[in-house]
């Protein structure tokens, strides 16, 4: 079909290049491309034939995105291999050796041929990885509960850690012998991954039989799932939540011997409520899902991290003490100027 050609960088700030790139994506069934998503891409490569873009791939950090190839150039997998190999060699030059991809199930075998390991899949999409890190290595560094202990888990963003989170943890401990608290590691929050992890640790320092663990790249925030290859918002939510639930069930649960997963009831966020519904559907019977009613203030207002972020943005520090453990409150007071600036730039109403 064509002679071997080198891939070129596609400069998406160039109007003509962007238009040809978007046209190729649309021909490949990829239509959900937001401006924010485009700006998040570190680099995009393309294969041109007679000045026409016939294949492309992008990456953001260590995640491969936007693989699109015109049908006439898919046979034999040569173009696909060229695209993915280009990203892998580029990331290796940047000293990035752990690569993730969220893609359509039809591409699973093609990625397998290039050394990618399938982590989990749904009818809508699949999650794969390759490189010098792996989910097996992540699991190996987790602390283990005592033999025959009844083990439970909570996954939280804790953005920031509130008395609501603490209440959920204390209620979970009443119903289990050992509790894993997985803190989502994505850097899409007002508080950094390290800050959130340390705030959770400080907030539960007085409790026994608790292990606070970074979620790494396997407790995936809804904000980090690329779902551009799906057609509707409902499909996106279903894909994101089911993939995350299956990853937890198929890998984390058996290794850690988890039998219970605790969730907070979700009166404030439709998306998180759908996520809870998916967990209730996917995790049983191996894991019992228990939903705990959210803690409220004296004024009967649900304690939520999103409300705390609003207080920070509006400089209402005096409101925070009823909502936060002392350790979280002290951190916010010490960093209020930096946090207020960041809060004014973010829209995170549904991230708790």
C-alpha positions as CSV (number, residue, x, y, z in Angstrom):
1,X,0.0,0.0,0.0
2,X,2.9,2.4,0.8
3,X,6.6,2.5,1.2
4,X,8.0,2.7,4.7
5,X,7.9,6.3,5.8
6,X,8.9,8.1,9.0
7,X,6.3,9.5,11.3
8,X,6.0,13.3,11.6
9,X,5.0,15.4,14.5
10,X,1.5,16.8,14.1
11,X,1.4,20.3,15.5
12,X,-2.2,20.7,16.8
13,X,-1.8,24.4,17.2
14,X,-1.6,24.7,13.4
15,X,-5.1,25.1,12.1
16,X,-4.7,23.0,9.0
17,X,-2.9,20.2,10.8
18,X,-5.5,20.1,13.5
19,X,-8.4,20.0,11.0
20,X,-6.8,17.0,9.2
21,X,-6.2,15.3,12.5
22,X,-9.8,15.8,13.7
23,X,-11.0,14.6,10.3
24,X,-9.0,11.4,10.6
25,X,-10.3,10.8,14.2
26,X,-13.9,11.2,13.0
27,X,-13.4,8.7,10.2
28,X,-12.1,6.3,12.9
29,X,-15.2,6.8,15.1
30,X,-13.5,9.2,17.5
31,X,-15.7,12.3,17.9
32,X,-15.5,13.3,21.6
33,X,-12.4,15.5,21.5
34,X,-12.5,18.5,23.8
35,X,-10.2,21.5,23.7
36,X,-9.0,20.6,27.2
37,X,-8.2,17.1,26.1
38,X,-6.2,18.4,23.1
39,X,-4.2,20.8,25.3
40,X,-3.4,17.9,27.7
41,X,-1.5,16.0,24.9
42,X,2.2,16.1,25.1
43,X,2.9,15.1,21.5
44,X,1.0,13.8,18.5
45,X,2.6,11.8,15.6
46,X,1.2,11.2,12.1
47,X,1.9,9.2,9.0
48,X,1.3,11.1,5.8
49,X,0.7,9.6,2.3
50,X,0.7,12.1,-0.6
51,X,0.3,14.9,2.0
52,X,-2.8,13.3,3.5
53,X,-2.8,12.2,7.1
54,X,-3.6,8.4,7.2
55,X,-2.6,7.4,10.7
56,X,-2.0,9.1,14.0
57,X,-1.2,8.5,17.7
58,X,-0.8,10.8,20.7
59,X,0.4,10.5,24.3
60,X,-0.2,12.4,27.5
61,X,2.3,11.7,30.3
62,X,2.6,7.9,30.1
63,X,-0.8,7.2,28.5
64,X,-1.2,6.4,24.8
65,X,-4.3,8.1,23.2
66,X,-6.0,8.8,19.9
67,X,-4.8,5.8,17.8
68,X,-6.5,6.2,14.5
69,X,-5.6,4.5,11.1
70,X,-7.5,4.7,7.8
71,X,-9.0,1.4,6.9
72,X,-6.8,0.9,3.9
73,X,-3.7,1.1,6.1
74,X,-4.7,-1.3,8.8
75,X,-3.9,-4.6,7.1
76,X,-1.0,-6.6,8.6
77,X,-0.7,-4.3,11.6
78,X,2.5,-2.6,10.2
79,X,1.2,0.9,10.6
80,X,-0.2,0.2,14.0
81,X,3.1,-1.2,15.2
82,X,5.0,1.8,13.8
83,X,2.7,4.2,15.7
84,X,2.9,2.5,19.0
85,X,6.7,1.7,18.7
86,X,7.3,5.4,18.0
87,X,5.5,6.4,21.2
88,X,7.3,3.8,23.2
89,X,10.7,4.9,22.0
90,X,9.9,8.5,22.5
91,X,8.8,7.9,26.1
92,X,11.9,5.8,26.7
93,X,14.0,8.7,25.6
94,X,12.1,10.8,28.2
95,X,12.9,8.1,30.8
96,X,9.3,6.9,31.0
97,X,9.2,3.1,31.0
98,X,5.7,2.4,32.3
99,X,3.0,2.9,29.7
100,X,-0.7,2.7,29.9
101,X,-3.4,2.5,27.3
102,X,-7.2,2.7,27.4
103,X,-8.6,1.5,24.1
104,X,-11.3,-0.4,22.2
105,X,-11.4,-4.2,22.8
106,X,-10.7,-4.7,19.1
107,X,-7.1,-3.5,19.7
108,X,-6.3,-5.8,22.6
109,X,-4.5,-8.4,20.5
110,X,-2.5,-5.8,18.6
111,X,-1.2,-4.3,21.9
112,X,-0.5,-7.8,23.2
113,X,1.8,-8.4,20.3
114,X,3.8,-5.4,21.4
115,X,4.2,-6.6,25.0
116,X,1.2,-5.0,26.6
117,X,-0.5,-6.9,29.4
118,X,-4.3,-6.7,29.6
119,X,-5.4,-5.6,33.1
120,X,-9.2,-5.6,32.6
121,X,-11.8,-5.0,30.0
122,X,-15.5,-4.2,29.5
123,X,-17.6,-4.5,26.3
124,X,-16.8,-0.8,25.7
125,X,-13.1,-0.7,26.4
126,X,-9.9,-2.2,27.8
127,X,-7.0,-1.2,30.1
128,X,-3.5,-2.4,29.3
129,X,0.0,-1.7,30.5
130,X,3.6,-2.4,29.6
131,X,7.1,-1.5,30.9
132,X,9.3,-1.9,34.0
133,X,6.4,-1.3,36.4
134,X,3.3,-3.5,36.7
135,X,0.3,-4.2,38.8
136,X,2.1,-7.2,40.2
137,X,4.8,-5.0,41.5
138,X,2.3,-2.5,42.9
139,X,0.5,-5.3,44.8
140,X,3.7,-6.8,46.2
141,X,4.5,-3.6,48.1
142,X,1.1,-3.4,49.8
143,X,1.0,-4.4,53.5
144,X,-0.8,-7.6,54.3
145,X,-3.5,-8.2,56.9
146,X,-3.1,-11.0,59.5
147,X,-4.3,-14.4,58.4
148,X,-8.0,-15.0,58.7
149,X,-8.7,-11.3,59.4
150,X,-11.9,-9.9,57.9
151,X,-10.5,-7.3,55.5
152,X,-12.3,-4.2,54.1
153,X,-11.3,-1.4,51.8
154,X,-12.2,2.2,51.1
155,X,-11.0,4.1,48.0
156,X,-11.1,7.9,48.3
157,X,-9.8,11.1,46.7
158,X,-9.8,12.9,50.0
159,X,-9.5,16.3,48.3
160,X,-9.1,17.2,51.2
161,X,-9.5,14.7,54.0
162,X,-12.6,15.7,56.1
163,X,-14.5,14.5,59.2
164,X,-16.8,12.8,56.7
165,X,-14.0,10.6,55.5
166,X,-12.9,9.9,59.0
167,X,-16.5,8.9,60.0
168,X,-16.6,6.5,57.1
169,X,-13.3,4.9,58.1
170,X,-14.4,4.6,61.8
171,X,-17.7,3.0,60.7
172,X,-15.8,0.5,58.5
173,X,-13.5,-0.4,61.3
174,X,-16.4,-1.3,63.5
175,X,-17.3,-4.0,60.9
176,X,-13.9,-5.4,60.0
177,X,-10.6,-6.5,61.5
178,X,-8.3,-4.6,59.0
179,X,-9.0,-1.7,56.6
180,X,-7.2,-0.7,53.5
181,X,-7.6,3.0,52.6
182,X,-6.5,3.6,49.0
183,X,-5.9,7.2,48.2
184,X,-6.3,8.0,44.5
185,X,-3.0,9.3,43.1
186,X,-4.1,11.3,40.2
187,X,-2.8,14.9,40.1
188,X,-6.2,16.4,39.0
189,X,-7.0,17.8,42.3
190,X,-6.7,21.0,44.4
191,X,-4.5,19.1,46.8
192,X,-1.6,17.2,45.3
193,X,-1.4,13.4,45.5
194,X,1.3,13.6,48.1
195,X,-0.6,16.2,50.2
196,X,-3.8,14.1,50.1
197,X,-2.0,10.9,51.1
198,X,-0.2,12.6,54.0
199,X,-3.5,14.3,55.2
200,X,-5.2,10.9,55.3
201,X,-2.3,9.4,57.2
202,X,-2.3,12.2,59.7
203,X,-6.1,12.0,60.1
204,X,-6.1,8.3,61.0
205,X,-2.8,8.2,63.0
206,X,-4.8,7.4,66.1
207,X,-6.5,4.4,64.6
208,X,-5.2,0.8,64.7
209,X,-5.5,-1.9,61.9
210,X,-5.5,0.6,59.1
211,X,-3.2,0.7,56.1
212,X,-3.1,3.9,54.1
213,X,-1.9,3.1,50.6
214,X,-1.3,5.3,47.5
215,X,-3.6,4.1,44.7
216,X,-0.8,4.4,42.2
217,X,-2.1,4.0,38.6
218,X,-4.6,1.3,39.5
219,X,-7.1,3.2,41.6
220,X,-8.1,5.4,38.8
221,X,-9.8,8.7,39.3
222,X,-12.8,9.3,37.0
223,X,-11.0,12.4,35.7
224,X,-8.1,10.3,34.2
225,X,-10.0,7.8,32.1
226,X,-9.7,8.6,28.4
227,X,-13.1,7.8,26.9
228,X,-12.9,9.7,23.7
229,X,-13.7,6.6,21.7
230,X,-17.2,6.4,23.1
231,X,-20.2,8.1,21.6
232,X,-22.4,9.4,24.5
233,X,-22.0,10.7,28.1
234,X,-23.9,7.7,29.4
235,X,-21.4,5.3,27.7
236,X,-18.5,7.3,29.1
237,X,-19.8,7.0,32.7
238,X,-20.6,3.3,32.3
239,X,-17.2,2.5,30.8
240,X,-15.2,4.5,33.4
241,X,-17.0,3.1,36.4
242,X,-17.2,-0.5,35.2
243,X,-13.5,-0.6,34.2
244,X,-12.4,0.7,37.6
245,X,-14.7,-1.7,39.5
246,X,-13.5,-4.7,37.5
247,X,-9.8,-3.8,38.0
248,X,-10.4,-3.6,41.7
249,X,-12.3,-6.9,41.8
250,X,-9.9,-8.9,39.5
251,X,-6.6,-7.7,41.0
252,X,-6.8,-5.9,44.3
253,X,-9.5,-8.0,46.0
254,X,-7.9,-11.5,45.6
255,X,-4.4,-10.3,46.5
256,X,-5.5,-8.4,49.7
257,X,-8.3,-10.9,50.6
258,X,-10.8,-8.1,50.7
259,X,-14.4,-9.1,51.5
260,X,-16.0,-5.7,52.1
261,X,-15.9,-2.4,50.3
262,X,-17.3,0.7,52.1
263,X,-18.8,3.7,50.3
264,X,-20.3,6.9,51.5
265,X,-23.9,7.6,50.4
266,X,-23.8,10.2,47.6
267,X,-26.6,12.8,47.7
268,X,-24.4,15.5,46.0
269,X,-22.9,14.0,42.9
270,X,-24.9,12.2,40.2
271,X,-21.7,10.7,38.6
272,X,-20.4,9.4,42.0
273,X,-23.8,7.9,42.7
274,X,-23.7,6.0,39.4
275,X,-20.2,4.8,40.3
276,X,-21.5,3.5,43.6
277,X,-24.3,1.7,41.7
278,X,-21.8,0.1,39.4
279,X,-19.7,-1.1,42.4
280,X,-22.8,-2.7,43.9
281,X,-23.4,-4.4,40.6
282,X,-19.9,-5.7,39.9
283,X,-18.2,-6.5,43.2
284,X,-20.7,-9.0,44.7
285,X,-20.7,-11.9,45.6
286,X,-17.0,-11.9,46.3
287,X,-17.1,-8.5,47.9
288,X,-20.0,-7.1,50.0
289,X,-20.7,-3.5,49.3
290,X,-21.8,-1.4,52.3
291,X,-23.0,2.1,51.9
292,X,-22.7,4.4,55.0
293,X,-24.9,7.5,55.3
294,X,-22.7,10.6,55.1
295,X,-21.8,12.5,58.2
296,X,-23.6,15.8,58.7
297,X,-22.8,19.0,60.5
298,X,-24.9,20.3,63.4
299,X,-26.9,22.2,60.8
300,X,-27.7,18.9,59.0
301,X,-25.5,19.7,56.0
302,X,-23.6,16.8,54.5
303,X,-19.9,17.1,55.0
304,X,-18.2,17.0,51.6
305,X,-14.8,17.9,50.3
306,X,-16.3,19.9,47.5
307,X,-17.9,22.2,50.0
308,X,-14.6,22.6,51.8
309,X,-13.0,23.6,48.5
310,X,-15.7,26.2,48.1
311,X,-14.9,27.6,51.6
312,X,-11.2,27.8,50.6
313,X,-12.0,29.6,47.3
314,X,-14.3,32.1,49.2
315,X,-11.8,32.6,52.0
316,X,-14.3,31.3,54.6
317,X,-11.7,29.7,56.8
318,X,-13.8,30.2,60.0
319,X,-16.3,27.6,58.6
320,X,-13.7,24.8,58.2
321,X,-13.1,23.6,61.7
322,X,-16.4,21.9,62.0
323,X,-15.8,20.0,58.8
324,X,-12.1,19.0,59.2
325,X,-9.9,17.0,61.5
326,X,-7.4,19.3,63.2
327,X,-4.5,18.0,61.0
328,X,-6.3,18.9,57.8
329,X,-7.4,22.3,59.2
330,X,-3.8,23.2,60.3
331,X,-2.4,22.3,56.8
332,X,-5.0,24.5,55.0
333,X,-4.4,27.4,57.3
334,X,-0.7,27.2,56.7
335,X,-1.1,27.0,52.9
336,X,-4.2,29.1,52.4
337,X,-2.8,31.6,49.9
338,X,-1.5,28.9,47.5
339,X,-4.7,26.9,47.9
340,X,-7.0,29.8,47.3
341,X,-5.2,30.6,44.0
342,X,-5.5,27.0,42.9
343,X,-9.1,26.7,44.0
344,X,-10.1,29.8,41.9
345,X,-8.7,28.0,38.8
346,X,-10.5,24.6,39.2
347,X,-13.9,23.3,38.8
348,X,-14.1,20.1,40.9
349,X,-17.6,20.1,42.2
350,X,-17.9,16.3,42.0
351,X,-14.5,15.1,43.3
352,X,-14.6,14.1,46.9
